[in-house]
Amino acid sequence: MASGPSTITTGDHTVLVLDGGFSSQLSCHVGTTADGDPLWSARFLQTHPEEVVNTHLDFLRAGADIIMTNTYQASIDGFVKYLGITPEEGYALIQRAVELAKRARDTYMEECQNNVEKSPLIAGSVGPYGAHLHDGSEYDGSYADKIAPKTLREWHTPRIKALIEAGVDLLAFETIPCQKEAEVLVDMLNDYPQINAWLSFSCKDDKSLAHGEDFQEVAKKCWDSDPNRLVAVGVNCCSPLIVAKLFKGINDNRKHAAIPLITYPNSGEKYNPQLGWIDRDKCVALESFVHEWLDLGVRYVGGCCRTYGADISCIRTQKVFGLSVRKKQNDDKIKNLLRQNEDLREKNLKLTLEISKLKKDMGKLKDDKFSDYLTLMRERDARYTLYFENLGLQLKLKELDGSSYPVDDAYGDPVVLRIALDRCREQLSTTQIDLKKMTEEYADTVPRREYDILTAKNYDCTKQVEALNAELQAIQDTHKRVLTLKKGLEEELMETRERCRELERAGTPRPQWELCADFIGGGRDRWWQLASGLSSRDMLRVLLKELGPAAESEQLEHFDGFGTDPVIPPYLRHEGKVRNLRLSRREVSVIINDIWLGKMEHGQDMSMQDYVTNYFEDRYQQPSVRAEWAYNLCAGAEQMLDEPQVKLFWGVLHGHLSERIYWSHRAQWQNLKDLLYKHSKDGETITAEEFEKIAKVTFPLKSEVDIKNLMDVVRKQLKLKIASNEINLDKLFLENEEGFDRVEFARELYRQRQLAQDKYIREVVNELGGKHGANKTVTVENVKRAFAIVDPAIDHIRMERYIRWAFSDQTSELKSICPLPLRTVAARLAAGDIERVGPRYRGTHRRNIYK
């Protein structure tokens, strides 16, 4: 795992979840609080290291990205004074806190099978100087008025050095009540260039530190002094109601270099020295503030006093949900903008088409007017021509007749005529220029609407070509892969054919396995049921297993009788030789099932040894025959202890296991069977989905993995195909002479039941002291308390039955039962019918002040 600088950066907007109140969660494991202890929860580093690891695991499983070491109030001076150890041992104890956190992280990564994006980080907790004084000065920071910065630096140096040498990813300067100590800690980062840290203050209200300084001024000053080494600045161990007011406006003038903020407040409860923690019902859930904090720039969020793993889980959920909501809002906003953009584009297209149409109409109007203009110009020119011709004729007539024919002054004024001629020429020139310009301007014009249609069509065609090219590339890649696979398969086929030819040349004839059916119980049908689809080697193993004692004890023709001593079980009391009947495994299973069925009808109150004695006496009148069956049953059972049902019968017969294990297993089997038949649509079949639902209702404490395993066993037993969805209940619950528990489905139920019982008993034993307290004695009250903690739903009747079984006393009053070693109690519980009633609750109301 990388060190701090390469793992924590302030440039991105990733939100990391911290852990909760360490001493709060730790009290759930150690059964006591750290109230009033001058070392606070640091004492448990020496006394309860495993519980410290489990506390870290609780927060990691709840979704914490960063866990803090249990060193908030740890100091070498404090360890020397209150634990009586040397300074070197105190230094090592601080480093041990880091090792315990690493152990928890490694365990968590194994549970996740490394199926997480990033490994969780470990922050070394560095509490204030006032905490180790144990005089309450950490609440107001009053020691800052008396202590020099040099003293603070010397006191913090060894604990920080121990944490860094032990390998923390970053440091957590937390619950700092004053500016002086904060500046000393930030300055100390220069001595350790390989580590980063966050700085978290303790505030008395929504503006000021516990010592009275302005929070935002001190926070900005500390951040600006070393922004490259600090990953965040914020507050902790305060009411969540004041966090937003403390942070609001701190980054108003820092839009391009905002300060990353961190907060992990307490639950909001108040501490009364006489009553303890109060006003729990008035507190607002911590996760309800997460969205507001994220909007203010919080990048690290968690919990402090009176917060537990459940609170961290809720914060984790709110963090993810908050980001999802914002993403959805942004997506919706983008969709609205895209929709508006599309509408505007359509309007723009319509307006463009309308403009094109108007331009076309305007051009047409210009053409019409230009035609009129040309017509008028031609008419004017014709008039001028007629006018000048008329004038010339009049002058010529005047010259010819020599008369003084009066000519109109206007027609005869050459100046006026010259002016008129010039103006006509100017207008003609202008008109010709305009005509030429318009001809050139509109010579290559394409209508706008046609252009837009062609552009859109070209865009669609381009997209289709790109899609077809991508599809073609994918098909070509697939074709190449198929060709490669085909070539490999052809080579493999050639090798297989060659191997088959070699086997044909070197093979021997297959044995006549059908002859084996005459030597096992059940005949040919049972033999082919067992041997179907197996290789010769596996068929031989099945044959030897079915022959059982007959195959494994061929040298014994007789057993020696044990005699008639009273210590010998009644059913084995016999003198002389007993003939070896060589019972097969099937015959042994049939006898055991017959004993269980007979005991269910006639003798559930009788011990198994007495019932087996009566069983053989009722069936065989001659003592020698009775002894033969009893001795052969025991010999066969001893050879079949690999079978779970035979092992259970053998343990009950010798008093090592409780008989109730079998009856509880049978009751679960029958209950599930009745429910399935009740919900079957035709009294015979049921769908896989209905089967899974009914299994979850029947076994509410089973995990999804257990239910899936049951479904897999059902499909395997009935040989269902993947597409098949119908389960035949008659075939599933078919009971032969060997008993219901020989079915694969029943065996899986029994296996899961034993695993659940082992886990349940381990939790009870851990509450009683665990493996380290195996030799200590435990009382009835101790066991009662352990069951109540591990299984809060257990009733008094069941608890009393468990206790009497564990202490092997069915008659005495519970209070008068003598204590026993934990090892003995654990062994008795493991051999009994011990089953969890309900889930274990994690909530608690234990009192503590600091993390």
C-alpha positions in Angstrom: 0.0 0.0 0.0 1.3 3.5 -0.9 2.1 6.0 1.8 0.1 9.0 2.5 1.1 11.5 -0.2 0.4 9.1 -3.0 -2.9 7.9 -1.6 -4.5 11.1 -0.3 -4.8 14.1 -2.6 -6.7 17.4 -2.2 -7.1 18.1 -5.8 -10.0 15.8 -6.5 -13.5 15.8 -5.1 -13.5 12.2 -3.7 -15.5 11.9 -0.5 -14.0 9.4 2.0 -15.8 7.9 5.0 -14.1 7.8 8.4 -14.8 5.5 11.3 -17.0 6.3 14.3 -16.5 6.6 18.1 -13.8 4.0 18.8 -14.5 3.6 22.5 -18.2 3.5 21.8 -17.9 0.5 19.5 -15.1 -1.1 21.6 -17.4 -1.2 24.6 -19.6 -3.6 22.6 -16.8 -6.1 22.6 -15.1 -5.7 26.0 -18.3 -5.3 28.0 -17.2 -2.2 29.8 -16.5 1.5 29.1 -13.4 3.7 29.4 -15.2 6.3 31.6 -12.9 7.9 34.1 -9.8 6.0 32.9 -6.8 8.4 32.5 -5.7 6.3 29.5 -9.2 6.2 28.0 -9.5 3.4 25.5 -5.7 3.2 25.0 -5.6 0.9 28.0 -7.3 -1.9 26.0 -4.2 -2.0 23.7 -2.5 -4.0 26.5 -5.6 -5.8 28.0 -7.9 -6.5 25.0 -5.9 -6.4 21.7 -8.3 -8.8 19.9 -11.3 -6.7 20.8 -9.4 -3.6 19.4 -9.0 -5.6 16.1 -12.7 -6.5 16.1 -13.7 -2.9 16.6 -11.6 -1.8 13.6 -13.3 -4.6 11.6 -16.7 -3.4 12.6 -16.0 0.0 11.0 -14.4 -1.4 7.9 -17.4 -3.7 7.4 -19.7 -0.7 7.8 -18.0 1.0 4.9 -15.2 3.1 6.4 -12.5 4.2 3.9 -10.2 5.4 6.7 -9.8 3.9 10.2 -7.9 5.7 13.1 -5.6 4.0 15.5 -6.6 3.6 19.1 -4.0 6.2 20.3 -6.1 9.3 20.9 -5.1 9.5 24.6 -1.9 7.3 24.3 1.4 8.8 25.4 4.6 7.3 26.7 4.4 9.3 30.0 0.8 8.0 30.5 1.7 4.4 29.9 4.7 4.6 32.3 2.6 6.2 35.0 -0.7 4.2 34.8 0.5 0.8 33.3 3.8 0.5 35.2 5.8 -0.2 32.1 9.1 1.2 30.8 9.3 4.1 28.2 10.6 1.6 25.6 7.5 -0.6 26.2 5.3 2.4 26.0 6.8 3.4 22.7 6.2 -0.2 21.4 2.6 -0.2 22.7 1.8 2.9 20.5 3.3 1.0 17.5 1.2 -2.0 18.5 -1.9 0.0 17.9 -0.9 0.5 14.3 -0.2 -3.3 13.9 -3.7 -4.1 15.3 -5.3 -1.7 12.7 -3.2 -3.3 9.9 -4.4 -6.8 11.1 -8.0 -5.6 10.9 -7.4 -4.2 7.4 -5.8 -7.4 6.2 -8.6 -9.5 7.6 -11.2 -7.2 5.9 -9.3 -7.5 2.5 -9.4 -11.3 2.8 -13.1 -11.2 3.5 -13.6 -9.0 0.4 -11.2 -11.3 -1.5 -9.5 -8.0 -2.7 -12.8 -7.2 -4.4 -12.5 -3.5 -3.5 -11.2 -0.5 -5.6 -8.8 0.8 -2.9 -7.4 -0.6 0.3 -8.7 1.3 3.4 -6.2 3.8 4.9 -4.9 3.9 8.5 -4.7 7.3 10.2 -2.6 7.7 13.3 -4.7 9.4 15.9 -2.9 12.3 17.7 -5.0 13.7 20.5 -4.4 17.1 22.3 -1.9 17.6 25.1 -4.7 18.3 27.6 -6.2 14.9 27.3 -3.3 13.2 29.1 -3.5 15.7 32.0 -6.8 14.1 33.0 -8.1 17.5 34.5 -10.7 18.4 31.9 -8.5 21.1 30.3 -8.9 19.6 26.9 -12.5 20.9 26.9 -11.4 24.6 27.1 -7.8 24.6 26.1 -6.7 26.4 29.2 -3.4 24.7 29.3 -2.3 26.7 26.3 -1.9 29.8 28.5 0.6 28.0 30.7 2.5 25.6 28.4 5.3 26.8 26.0 5.3 25.7 22.4 8.6 23.9 23.0 7.0 21.7 25.7 4.1 20.8 23.4 6.5 19.9 20.6 8.6 17.7 22.9 5.6 15.9 24.2 4.1 15.1 20.8 7.3 14.1 19.1 7.8 10.5 20.4 4.1 9.5 19.8 4.1 10.9 16.3 7.5 9.3 15.5 6.2 5.9 16.8 3.1 6.1 14.6 5.1 7.0 11.5 7.7 4.3 12.0 4.9 1.7 12.5 3.6 2.6 9.0 0.4 4.7 9.2 -0.8 6.2 5.9 -1.4 9.7 7.4 -1.8 11.5 10.8 -5.0 12.7 12.4 -4.4 15.8 14.6 -7.8 15.7 16.2 -9.9 17.5 18.9 -7.3 20.4 19.1 -8.8 23.1 21.4 -6.5 26.0 20.7 -4.5 27.8 18.1 -1.1 27.4 19.8 -1.1 23.6 19.7 -2.5 23.5 16.2 0.4 25.7 14.9 2.9 23.5 16.7 1.5 20.3 15.1 1.4 21.8 11.6 5.0 23.1 12.0 6.1 19.6 13.1 5.1 18.2 9.7 8.2 19.7 8.3 10.2 17.2 10.3 8.4 14.3 8.5 8.3 15.0 4.7 7.0 11.5 3.9 3.7 11.9 5.8 0.5 14.0 5.4 -2.1 14.9 8.0 -5.5 16.4 8.6 -6.2 19.0 11.4 -9.4 18.8 13.3 -10.5 21.3 16.0 -12.7 21.1 19.1 -15.3 24.0 19.1 -17.5 25.3 21.9 -20.0 27.0 19.7 -20.7 27.7 16.0 -17.9 30.4 15.7 -15.1 29.7 18.2 -12.6 27.1 19.2 -12.8 25.6 22.7 -10.2 28.1 23.8 -12.0 31.1 22.3 -10.2 31.8 19.0 -12.2 32.4 15.8 -12.4 29.0 14.1 -12.3 30.2 10.4 -9.4 32.5 11.0 -7.3 29.8 12.7 -8.3 27.2 10.1 -7.3 29.4 7.2 -4.0 30.4 8.8 -3.0 26.8 9.5 -4.0 25.7 6.0 -2.1 28.5 4.3 1.0 27.7 6.3 1.3 24.2 4.7 -1.3 23.4 2.1 0.8 20.7 0.5 1.1 18.6 3.6 -2.4 19.1 5.1 -5.2 17.0 3.4 -8.1 18.7 5.2 -9.0 21.1 8.0 -12.2 20.8 10.1 -13.9 19.9 13.4 -14.8 16.8 15.4 -16.3 15.9 18.8 -18.9 18.6 18.5 -22.7 18.7 18.0 -23.6 18.0 14.3 -26.0 21.0 14.5 -23.1 23.6 14.5 -20.9 22.0 11.8 -22.6 23.7 8.8 -22.4 27.2 10.6 -18.7 26.7 11.3 -18.0 25.8 7.6 -20.3 28.2 5.9 -18.4 30.9 4.0 -14.9 29.6 4.7 -14.2 29.1 1.0 -16.0 32.1 -0.4 -12.8 33.8 -1.6 -11.1 30.5 -2.5 -13.0 29.4 -5.6 -9.8 28.1 -7.3 -8.0 26.8 -4.2 -10.8 25.7 -1.8 -9.8 24.2 1.6 -10.9 20.5 1.8 -13.0 20.1 4.9 -13.3 17.3 7.4 -15.9 16.6 10.1 -16.7 13.7 12.4 -19.0 15.1 15.1 -20.6 13.2 18.0 -24.2 12.0 18.1 -25.5 15.2 19.6 -26.2 13.7 23.0 -25.4 15.7 26.2 -23.4 14.3 29.1 -24.8 14.7 32.6 -22.3 13.7 35.4 -25.2 12.4 37.5 -27.3 10.7 34.8 -24.8 9.9 32.1 -25.7 10.5 28.4 -29.1 12.1 27.9 -31.4 13.5 25.2 -30.8 10.5 22.9 -34.4 10.8 21.6 -33.9 14.4 20.7 -30.9 13.9 18.5 -31.1 14.1 14.7 -29.6 11.2 12.9 -26.0 11.9 11.8 -26.6 10.8 8.2 -29.3 13.4 7.7 -26.6 16.2 7.6 -24.3 14.5 5.1 -25.8 16.1 1.9 -25.5 19.6 3.4 -21.9 19.0 4.5 -21.0 17.7 1.0 -22.4 20.8 -0.6 -20.2 22.9 1.7 -17.0 21.1 0.5 -16.6 18.4 3.1 -14.4 15.6 1.7 -13.9 13.5 4.8 -17.0 12.6 7.0 -17.4 10.2 9.9 -18.5 10.1 13.6 -17.1 10.7 17.1 -18.5 10.0 20.6 -21.7 7.9 20.8 -21.5 6.8 17.2 -21.3 3.2 16.1 -20.7 1.0 13.1 -24.4 1.3 12.2 -24.0 5.2 12.0 -21.0 4.8 9.7 -23.0 2.4 7.5 -25.8 5.0 7.2 -23.3 7.8 6.4 -21.8 5.5 3.7 -25.2 5.0 2.2 -26.0 8.8 2.3 -22.7 9.6 0.7 -23.4 7.3 -2.2 -27.1 8.3 -2.4 -26.2 12.0 -2.3 -23.8 11.7 -5.2 -26.4 9.7 -7.1 -29.0 12.3 -6.5 -26.7 15.1 -7.7 -25.8 13.0 -10.7 -29.4 12.4 -11.5 -30.2 16.1 -11.1 -27.3 17.0 -13.4 -28.5 14.4 -15.9 -32.0 15.7 -15.8 -30.7 19.3 -16.2 -28.6 18.2 -19.2 -31.6 16.4 -20.7 -33.7 19.5 -20.3 -31.0 21.7 -21.9 -30.7 19.1 -24.8 -34.4 19.1 -25.3 -34.5 22.9 -25.3 -31.6 23.0 -27.7 -33.4 20.6 -30.0 -36.5 22.8 -29.9 -34.4 25.9 -30.7 -32.8 24.0 -33.5 -36.2 23.1 -35.0 -37.3 26.7 -34.6 -34.0 28.0 -36.2 -34.6 25.6 -39.1 -38.1 26.8 -39.5 -37.0 30.4 -39.4 -34.1 29.6 -41.9 -36.6 28.1 -44.3 -38.9 31.1 -43.9 -36.0 33.5 -44.5 -35.0 31.5 -47.6 -38.6 31.6 -48.8 -38.7 35.4 -48.2 -35.4 35.9 -50.0 -36.8 33.9 -52.9 -40.0 36.1 -52.9 -37.9 39.2 -52.7 -35.7 38.1 -55.6 -38.8 37.4 -57.6 -40.2 40.8 -56.8 -36.9 42.4 -57.8 -37.0 40.5 -61.1 -40.5 41.8 -61.7 -39.6 45.3 -60.9 -36.5 45.1 -63.0 -38.6 43.9 -65.9 -40.9 46.9 -65.5 -37.9 49.1 -65.2 -36.5 47.8 -68.5 -39.8 48.3 -70.2 -40.0 51.9 -69.0 -36.4 52.5 -70.1 -37.1 51.2 -73.6 -40.3 53.4 -73.8 -38.2 56.4 -72.7 -35.6 55.7 -75.3 -38.2 55.4 -77.9 -39.8 58.6 -76.9 -36.4 60.4 -77.0 -35.8 58.9 -80.5 -39.2 60.1 -81.8 -38.7 63.5 -80.2 -35.3 64.1 -81.8 -36.5 62.7 -85.2 -39.5 65.0 -85.0 -37.2 67.9 -84.1 -34.8 67.2 -87.0 -37.7 67.0 -89.5 -39.1 70.3 -88.3 -35.7 72.0 -88.7 -35.2 70.4 -92.1 -38.7 71.6 -93.2 -37.9 75.1 -92.0 -34.7 75.2 -94.0 -36.6 73.9 -97.1 -39.5 76.4 -97.2 -37.5 79.3 -95.7 -40.5 80.1 -93.5 -40.3 81.5 -90.0 -42.2 78.5 -88.5 -42.2 79.1 -84.8 -40.4 76.3 -82.9 -41.2 75.6 -79.3 -38.6 77.0 -77.0 -38.5 73.9 -74.9 -37.9 71.7 -77.9 -35.3 73.9 -79.3 -33.2 74.7 -76.2 -29.9 72.8 -76.8 -28.8 73.1 -73.1 -32.0 71.5 -71.8 -31.7 68.7 -74.4 -28.1 68.1 -73.4 -28.9 67.9 -69.7 -31.7 65.5 -70.4 -29.4 63.3 -72.6 -26.7 63.1 -69.9 -29.3 62.2 -67.2 -30.6 59.4 -69.4 -27.1 58.0 -70.0 -26.4 58.1 -66.2 -29.6 56.2 -65.4 -28.9 53.7 -68.1 -25.3 53.1 -66.8 -26.5 52.6 -63.2 -29.3 50.3 -64.4 -26.8 48.2 -66.4 -24.4 47.9 -63.4 -27.2 46.8 -61.1 -28.4 44.3 -63.7 -24.8 42.8 -64.0 -24.4 42.6 -60.2 -27.7 40.8 -59.7 -26.9 38.4 -62.5 -23.5 37.6 -60.9 -25.0 37.4 -57.4 -27.7 34.9 -58.2 -26.0 32.9 -60.9 -24.9 30.0 -58.5 -27.5 30.4 -55.7 -28.9 27.2 -54.2 -32.2 27.4 -52.2 -31.6 27.3 -48.4 -34.2 24.7 -47.7 -32.7 22.3 -50.3 -29.3 22.9 -48.8 -30.5 22.1 -45.2 -32.2 18.9 -46.4 -29.1 17.7 -48.2 -26.9 18.6 -45.2 -29.1 16.6 -42.8 -29.2 13.7 -45.3 -25.4 13.8 -45.6 -25.1 13.7 -41.7 -27.4 10.6 -41.4 -25.5 8.8 -44.2 -22.2 9.6 -42.5 -23.5 8.1 -39.2 -24.8 5.0 -40.9 -21.4 4.5 -42.6 -19.6 4.9 -39.3 -21.9 2.4 -37.6 -21.6 -0.1 -40.5 -17.8 0.3 -40.4 -17.8 -0.4 -36.6 -20.0 -3.4 -37.1 -17.8 -4.6 -39.9 -14.7 -4.3 -37.7 -16.4 -6.2 -34.9 -17.5 -9.0 -37.3 -13.9 -9.1 -38.7 -12.5 -9.4 -35.1 -15.0 -12.1 -34.3 -14.2 -13.9 -37.5 -10.5 -13.9 -36.6 -11.2 -15.2 -33.1 -13.5 -18.0 -34.5 -10.8 -18.9 -37.0 -8.2 -19.1 -34.2 -10.6 -21.3 -32.1 -11.4 -23.4 -35.1 -7.7 -24.0 -35.8 -7.1 -24.9 -32.1 -10.1 -27.3 -32.0 -8.9 -29.0 -35.2 -5.5 -29.5 -33.6 -7.1 -30.8 -30.4 -9.4 -33.1 -32.5 -6.4 -34.6 -34.3 -4.6 -35.2 -31.0 -7.7 -36.7 -29.5 -8.2 -39.0 -32.5 -4.6 -40.1 -32.3 -4.9 -40.8 -28.5 -8.1 -42.8 -29.1 -6.2 -44.9 -31.7 -3.5 -45.5 -29.1 -6.0 -46.4 -26.5 -7.8 -48.8 -28.9 -4.5 -50.5 -29.6 -3.4 -50.7 -25.9 -6.8 -51.1 -24.2 -8.1 -54.2 -22.5 -11.7 -55.5 -22.5 -14.1 -53.8 -20.0 -14.9 -55.9 -17.0 -18.5 -57.4 -16.7 -19.6 -55.0 -14.0 -23.2 -56.3 -14.2 -22.1 -59.3 -12.2 -21.4 -57.0 -9.2 -25.2 -56.5 -8.8 -25.5 -60.0 -7.3 -23.2 -59.1 -4.3 -24.7 -55.9 -3.0 -28.0 -55.1 -1.2 -30.7 -53.7 -3.5 -29.9 -55.9 -6.6 -29.3 -54.7 -10.1 -31.4 -51.6 -9.9 -29.4 -50.2 -7.0 -26.1 -51.2 -8.6 -26.8 -49.4 -11.8 -28.1 -46.4 -9.9 -24.8 -46.2 -8.0 -22.5 -47.0 -11.0 -24.2 -45.1 -13.8 -21.7 -42.8 -15.6 -18.6 -43.8 -13.5 -15.2 -44.9 -14.7 -13.9 -48.4 -13.9 -11.8 -47.0 -11.0 -14.7 -45.2 -9.5 -17.0 -48.2 -9.9 -14.5 -50.3 -8.0 -14.5 -47.8 -5.2 -18.3 -47.8 -5.0 -18.3 -51.6 -4.9 -15.9 -51.7 -2.0 -17.7 -49.0 -0.2 -21.1 -50.8 -0.5 -19.6 -54.1 0.6 -18.5 -52.2 3.8 -17.2 -54.4 6.6 -17.6 -57.4 4.4 -14.8 -56.1 2.2 -12.7 -54.6 4.9 -12.7 -57.5 7.4 -12.5 -60.6 5.4 -9.9 -62.1 7.7 -12.4 -62.1 10.6 -14.8 -65.0 10.7 -15.8 -64.4 14.3 -15.8 -61.6 16.8 -14.8 -62.2 20.4 -17.5 -61.4 22.9 -16.9 -58.7 25.5 -18.3 -60.6 28.4 -21.1 -59.8 30.8 -19.4 -57.1 32.9 -21.9 -54.3 33.9 -19.7 -51.7 32.3 -20.4 -53.3 28.9 -23.5 -51.9 27.1 -26.4 -54.3 27.6 -26.8 -55.1 23.9 -23.1 -56.2 23.7 -23.0 -58.4 26.8 -22.1 -61.9 25.5 -19.5 -64.5 26.1 -17.9 -66.6 23.4 -17.5 -66.3 19.7 -19.9 -64.2 17.6 -20.2 -64.9 13.8 -19.2 -62.1 11.4 -22.2 -61.6 9.1 -20.2 -59.1 7.0 -23.1 -56.6 6.7 -23.0 -54.2 3.7 -23.1 -50.5 4.1 -26.7 -50.5 2.9 -27.7 -53.1 5.4 -26.1 -51.1 8.2 -27.9 -47.9 7.1 -31.3 -49.8 6.9 -30.9 -51.1 10.5 -30.0 -47.7 11.8 -33.0 -46.1 10.1 -35.2 -48.8 11.4 -34.0 -48.1 15.0 -34.7 -44.4 14.6 -38.2 -45.1 13.2 -39.0 -47.5 16.0 -37.7 -45.1 18.7 -39.8 -42.3 17.2 -43.0 -44.4 17.6 -42.3 -46.1 20.9 -39.3 -44.8 22.9 -38.3 -41.2 22.6 -38.1 -40.9 26.4 -35.8 -44.0 26.6 -32.0 -43.7 26.2 -30.5 -45.0 23.0 -28.6 -47.8 24.6 -31.7 -49.1 26.4 -33.8 -48.8 23.2 -31.2 -50.7 21.1 -31.1 -53.4 23.7 -34.9 -53.7 23.6 -34.8 -53.5 19.8 -32.7 -56.6 19.4 -34.5 -58.5 22.2 -37.9 -57.9 20.6 -36.7 -59.2 17.2 -34.4 -62.1 18.1 -35.2 -64.6 20.9 -31.9 -66.5 20.8 -29.1 -64.6 22.7 -26.5 -65.8 20.1 -28.5 -64.4 17.1 -29.2 -61.2 19.1 -25.4 -60.8 19.8 -24.6 -61.5 16.1 -26.7 -58.6 14.9 -25.6 -56.2 17.7 -21.9 -56.9 17.2 -22.1 -56.8 13.4 -24.1 -53.5 13.6 -21.5 -51.9 15.8 -18.6 -53.2 13.6 -20.4 -51.9 10.4 -21.1 -48.5 12.0 -17.5 -48.1 13.1 -16.4 -48.7 9.4 -19.0 -46.1 8.2 -18.2 -43.1 10.5 -17.5 -41.2 7.3 -21.3 -41.0 6.8 -22.8 -38.1 8.8 -26.0 -40.0 9.7 -24.0 -43.0 11.0 -21.6 -40.7 12.9 -24.7 -39.1 14.6 -26.2 -42.4 15.5 -22.9 -43.7 16.9 -22.4 -40.5 19.0 -26.0 -40.7 20.4 -25.5 -44.4 21.1 -22.4 -43.7 23.2 -23.8 -40.6 24.9 -21.4 -38.2 23.1 -24.1 -36.4 21.1 -27.6 -35.2 22.0 -30.4 -37.3 20.5 -32.3 -34.0 20.0 -29.9 -33.2 17.1 -31.6 -36.0 15.0 -35.1 -35.1 16.0 -34.6 -31.3 15.3 -33.0 -32.2 11.9 -36.0 -34.5 11.1 -38.5 -31.8 12.2 -36.9 -29.2 9.9 -37.0 -31.7 7.0 -40.7 -32.5 7.7 -41.7 -28.8 8.1 -40.1 -27.8 4.8 -41.7 -30.8 3.1 -45.2 -30.0 4.4 -44.9 -26.3 3.4 -43.7 -27.2 -0.1 -46.5 -29.7 -0.7 -49.0 -27.2 0.7 -47.9 -24.6 -1.9 -47.5 -27.0 -4.8 -49.9 -26.3 -7.7 -50.7 -30.0 -8.4 -49.6 -31.7 -5.1 -46.4 -32.9 -6.8 -44.4 -30.1 -8.4 -43.3 -26.6 -7.6 -41.3 -23.9 -9.4 -37.7 -23.2 -8.4 -38.7 -19.6 -7.5 -41.5 -20.8 -5.2 -39.1 -23.3 -3.7 -36.5 -20.6 -2.9 -39.2 -18.3 -1.3 -40.5 -21.1 0.9 -37.0 -22.1 1.9 -36.2 -18.5 3.0 -39.5 -18.4 5.1 -38.7 -21.8 6.7 -35.1 -20.9 7.4 -35.1 -17.1 8.0 -31.5 -17.1 9.4 -29.9 -18.7 6.4 -27.8 -16.5 4.2 -28.3 -16.1 0.5 -25.2 -18.3 -0.1 -26.8 -21.1 2.0 -30.1 -20.9 0.1 -28.2 -20.9 -3.2 -26.3 -24.1 -2.1 -29.6 -25.7 -1.3 -30.9 -24.9 -4.7 -27.8 -26.3 -6.3 -28.1 -29.6 -4.4 -31.7 -29.9 -5.4 -30.8 -29.4 -9.1 -27.9 -31.9 -8.8 -30.1 -34.5 -7.0 -32.9 -34.3 -9.5 -30.5 -33.8 -12.4 -32.3 -30.8 -13.6 -31.2 -29.0 -16.7 -30.3 -25.3 -16.7 -33.5 -24.3 -18.5 -35.7 -26.6 -16.3 -37.7 -24.8 -13.6 -40.0 -27.5 -12.2 -39.1 -29.4 -9.1 -40.7 -32.8 -8.5 -41.3 -33.0 -4.7 -42.0 -36.8 -4.8 -38.6 -37.4 -6.2 -36.9 -34.8 -4.0 -38.4 -36.2 -0.7 -38.2 -39.9 -1.7 -37.3 -41.9 1.4 -36.0 -45.4 1.0 -35.2 -48.1 3.5 -31.9 -46.3 4.4 -33.7 -43.2 5.8 -34.5 -39.7 4.7 -31.1 -38.5 5.8 -29.3 -40.5 3.1 -30.7 -38.0 0.4 -28.2 -35.4 -0.8 -30.7 -32.6 0.0 -31.1 -33.8 3.6 -27.3 -34.1 4.0 -26.9 -30.5 2.8 -29.5 -29.3 5.4 -27.6 -31.2 8.1 -24.3 -29.8 7.0 -25.5 -26.2 7.1 -27.2 -26.8 10.4 -23.9 -28.0 12.0 -22.0 -25.1 10.5 -24.5 -22.6 11.9 -24.4 -24.3 15.3 -20.5 -24.2 15.4 -20.6 -20.5 14.6 -23.3 -19.8 17.2 -21.3 -21.7 19.9 -18.1 -19.9 19.0 -19.8 -16.5 19.6 -21.1 -17.7 23.0 -17.6 -19.0 24.0 -16.1 -15.7 22.9 -18.5 -13.9 25.2 -17.4 -16.2 28.0 -13.7 -15.5 27.5 -12.7 -17.2 24.2 -9.7 -19.5 23.7 -7.6 -17.5 26.1 -10.0 -18.3 29.0 -10.5 -22.0 28.2 -9.3 -23.1 31.7 -11.3 -20.5 33.7 -14.5 -21.6 35.3 -17.9 -20.2 34.3 -21.2 -20.1 36.2 -24.8 -20.5 35.1 -25.2 -16.7 35.2 -22.2 -16.2 32.9 -23.7 -18.6 30.4 -27.1 -16.9 30.7 -25.5 -13.5 30.0 -23.5 -14.9 27.0 -26.7 -16.4 25.4 -28.7 -13.2 26.0 -26.0 -11.1 24.3 -25.4 -13.4 21.3 -29.1 -14.4 20.8 -31.4 -11.7 22.3 -34.5 -13.5 20.9 -33.9 -16.7 23.0 -36.6 -17.6 25.4 -36.2 -18.8 29.0 -37.3 -22.4 28.4 -34.8 -22.9 25.6 -32.0 -21.2 27.5 -32.6 -23.4 30.5 -32.5 -26.5 28.3 -29.2 -25.3 26.8 -27.7 -24.6 30.3 -28.8 -27.9 31.8 -27.2 -29.8 28.9 -24.0 -27.7 29.1 -23.7 -28.4 32.9 -25.0 -32.0 32.6 -27.6 -31.4 35.3 -31.3 -31.9 34.6 -32.7 -31.8 38.1 -31.0 -29.3 40.3 -32.0 -25.7 40.6 -30.1 -23.4 38.2 -28.6 -21.3 41.0 -27.2 -24.3 42.8 -25.4 -25.8 39.8 -21.7 -25.7 40.4 -19.4 -23.8 38.0 -17.4 -25.7 35.3 -14.3 -25.0 33.2 -15.1 -23.1 30.0 -13.5 -25.9 28.0 -15.9 -28.5 29.4 -18.9 -26.2 28.8 -17.9 -25.5 25.2 -17.4 -29.3 24.5 -20.9 -30.1 25.9 -22.5 -27.3 23.9 -20.8 -28.6 20.7 -22.3 -32.0 21.3 -25.9 -30.8 22.0 -28.9 -29.5 20.0 -27.9 -25.8 20.2 -29.6 -23.6 17.6 -29.8 -19.8 17.2 -33.3 -18.3 17.5 -32.9 -14.8 16.1 -30.2 -12.4 14.7 -27.7 -10.7 16.9 -28.4 -7.0 17.6 -25.5 -4.5 17.4 -27.2 -1.5 19.2 -26.0 -0.5 22.7 -26.4 2.4 25.2 -23.2 2.2 27.0 -21.7 5.4 28.4 -18.5 6.9 27.2 -17.1 10.4 26.6 -14.3 10.3 24.0 -13.4 8.1 21.1 
